[in-house]
Structures are given as structure tokens and as C-alpha cells.
Amino acid sequence: MNSFFKLFFVLAVFTGCHSPVSDQKHLVFRYNEPAGINSLDPAYARAQSGIWTSHQIFSTLVELDSDLQVVPGLAKTWQISEDGTLYTFNLKSGVHFHPHPSFTGARLLKADDVVYSLYRLKDPAVSSPGAWIMGWVDTVFTTNDTTVCIQLQRSFSPFIRVMSMKYTSIVPREAVESTQHSFAELPSGTGPFYLKRWVPGDRLILRRFDNYYAPLPDNGIQSVVVRFITDKLSAFLAFLKGDLDFISGLDVSYRDDIIDEHGQLRDKYRQRMRLESTSFLNTEYLAFNTEKLNTENSPYADARIRQAIALSIDLEQLTRYLLSGMGSPARFGMTPPSLHRITEPLSETNRDHARALLTQAGYPNGKGLPTLMLHTNPGYQDMAEFIQSEVKKIGIPLKVDVGPPSTLRQQIATGKVDFFRASWIADYPDVENYMLLFFSDNIPPSGPNYSRFQSVEADALYRQLAKSSDPAERDSIHTELERIIHAETPVIPLFYDKVIRLINPKIQGFPINALNLLELREVVIEHE
């Protein structure tokens, strides 16, 4: 029996043989996942597709609300020791896992499940991309069936936010270690929805879990249908037909038809959909491989030339004409403004100053500078060409190399390219998560310091930031770090992204947040 029919058979036995979900019989929420889904195991919930499905099926000890504040999840309360190294979580009682062939009857959550789930992240056999979380942890232990303690090796102030990540979802050992069923294909969690059916390449169906530990609206979603339409224009047409209930993001294939130059929905669509947006914890930027530039004695190793490039780019024009306002100029450093209190812009467009810096560096009007190559993927070619035209205005020769995203990621990770476009979406909402991009210990393959920036002063400040829990002190440290990064210019922040959604008007109570998390628990579908 091949894997597809084996999976279908298992699900049919477990859930009963039913015809596909009918819109007439159920309140169904439908969305598209163009990248597909390879696994439903939260240990691998790295991409948006895995995070969104994991959020429906599984629960974590704590969660983030729409304002990115930490709120209870499976833990009703928690305490943090004065030195910031011991976290004690008190679990809610009466929490059920979804039914699964590996256990009979009601399977209640216990503190041991938390210990198992967290230690599983660091198991080399699991090879979870979330294993780094346990790098901060010394031990995880229980004091009774409803109390879990996590002892850190050292204080790490963002840790409570890290515990909201889907990697830390709580799973039952029996289901994970079942020799009869793959947990990645037949999971069991404590979330508001459970897996009903999964037909790879076609659709995935989730059903409301009536034993969910928190109240769900009486007229809320009964089923979630995930489609796998790879072509984004086709998905948009399905949305217009009413076959999908929302679209995340605006693809260039239809963006200009939907919104005007001010980023507003065009009149012809206002009765057919809602456009909602908010700030997104994603910074798009250009990065220099400072290690490679220094090794090769490149003139671009001179921070003055990198600063000149930054000063020459009109970010306001970039966001206005290339993004139709669906982004804001990155004038406050690498960290999106929604996470910090820096009020004075750190950057500006000033080509006179840029030319003066080139002259100081010995390259008046760029004369004598070798051609710099900007590496990007097809989705950002127009942006790269805009930057090419901007730096040309001060005499810097720049070529654009467009390659497949997978190839570019590999080149960046292995340090093969000098200058490239990149982006950073926050793993958790804390300024530390952006400053770790410039910590020396995080140079690949150890971490995501892709610019390979090294600074003794910045490293010392980063360690203070990671340890401190005092808001005023953290603001001060973060501001100083951003100023160092701005002065050295290992990166050039371009714009802060936005979460953009097109929503069927019948969908109500659908919160939007800066992490673009798909929150469906309170959604109500009005009758047309």
C-alpha cells in the first residue's frame, strides 16, 4: 500500500468515512497555502505554512495576543525568579488532547507532557530547527502533575516570549512515538481544531475540537479547509469566486488592479472584500559580507563607502512607487518601530553627504571603485534595479545578479556573496531578536549573523540586552546598538513590511497582528 493510500486509510478508520466538508452543513473557513505543507509536527514549524496549521492543532504554555503581549495558554499562571533564571508554570486543569489511535478514552494534559515536548526539541534524532530554544535551558522538571519548572543556564529576558513559539507546542508521547502512525501525518494536540482529513496536494481539513479547554463561539468556525493552489493569481481568482475566505499578501500579478497608488482598495472591489493591514515584524534590508570584503581588501570594506550607498537610496520613493505604500521606509534602524521607542530617524537620503564620503575614502564620484554585485531573487529584481539606479547617481557601479531563492540562501549561508538582499521576520517580538543578527557568536553556521559583523563593543551590549529585564535599560542598550550598526553599516535597512489581508466581508472577528499569526478561534462567519 503506497503512502498516500495508507494515510487516507488511517484517517478514514480514525475519523470515519465522510464525504468532503459541505459549505451548506458547516461554518467553513477556507484559505490557501501556496507553499504546501510537508509536516504537521510542530517541531518543524519554521515556515508560515507550518506555523499556521500548528497554531490550530497545538497549544503552547503561553501565547501572544493581538498586541503581542504574553497571555496564558496551557499555563494559567507563571512566576519568574528574581534572577530571571527559573520559570515556574502552573497548568490549567482538564485540558484534553485530541483523540488518537495511540491511546483510548480521554487523554488529559500532564506536566510530564511539557517536559517530554521540550526535551524532544533538542533530540538529535528529531533535528528540529527549533532546537536552539533549548540552548538557553539547563533543566526542565515537574513538582507535581500541574507544575512545570524550567531552569535556564543564565538569564535571558525574552524567554517568556520564546515560549509562545510553535516549536514549544505540547505533544503526547504515545502519539509521537507510535510505531503505527506518523505523527507528522496524524498529530494530536490540545488546540481548537483537530485533523479530519489530509489529501496531499489537494486539501487539508481541520474540524472544531469540542473538548477544547477554552470557550469557542457558538456560531464560530466548525471546519477549516486549507487549499494548496500554487499559482497566486489562480488563488486570487478563487478568492473572488468565494472559494477562499481570505488572501494573505498582495502578489504583483494582481496588486495594481486591487489597490491604488496610496495603498487603498479600488472602488470596484470595496463591496466584494475588505483590505486590512498592520505593521509586520519583518525588515527588508541589504547586507554586506563584511568578513569577505575585509579578507579580499575590497574598497567596500570601508564603512564610508557603505554609508554612501545607504545615503544615496531614496527609501520614500522606493516604498511609494515599488510597494504602493504597503511598507514604510526603514529610517529607525533594523528593528521595526512597533518594538522600540527610538523616535529620531537614524538614516536619511543625502547624496551630497554621500559624495563627500566617497571623496574622503579616495574615490571622488566613485572613480576607481570596482563594480559591486547585488545578489537577489526574481521577486525583488525591480527593487534591486531601483537601487542600481540610485547608487549610479553618486557614481557607484552596481550590477544586479538574479538567481533562484534556494541558491541565494545557500550562497548567503556559506559566505559566497559580497552584497545581497535579505529579510528578517521576528521569531518572537523582542528587540533582542533583531540585534542577535549582529552578535559575533551568531556568524554562520552558528546563527543568522549573515553580514558576519564583528564588534567587541556591540557584543558586550548585546549580552547586556539579552540579560536585562528593565525596560528603560533595554531601551538605552538597544538604541546604542542600533547607532553602532548604523555607523558601521554592515546592513542597509530598506523598509518595514506590512501584514496585508484581503478578507471576505462575511468573515468577522478575525484579528490581525504584527506576526501575521492565523488566529481563528473567535472568527464568526455571517450568513450571506
Buried (B, 14 or more C-beta within 10 A) or exposed (E): EEEEEEBBEBBEEBBEEEEEBEEEEBBBBBBBBBEEBEBBBBBBBBBBBBBBBBBBBBBBBBBBEEEBEBEBBBBEEBEBEEEBBBBBBBBBEEBBBBBBBBBEEEBBBBBEBBBBBBBBBBEEEBEBBBBBBBEBBEEBEBEEBBBBBBBBEEBBBBBBBBBBBBBBBBBBBBBBEBEEBBBBBBBBBBBBBBBBBBBBEEBBBBBBBEEBBEEBEEBBBBBBBBBBBEEBEEBBBBBBEEBBBBBBBBBEEBBEEBBEEEBEBEEEBEEEBBBBBBBBBBBBBBBBBBBBBEEEEBBBBBBBBBBBBBBBBBBEEBBBEBBBBBBBBBBBBBBBBBBBBBEEEBBEBBBEBBBBBBBEBEBEEBEEBEEBBBBBBEEBEEBBBBBBEBBEBBBBEBEBBBBEEEEBBEBBEEBBBBBBBBEBEBBBBBBBBBBBBBBBEBBEEEBBBBBBBBBEEBBEBBBBBBBBBEEEEBBBBBBBBBEBBBEBBBBBBBBBBBBBBBBBEEBEBBBBBBBBBBBBBBBBBEEE
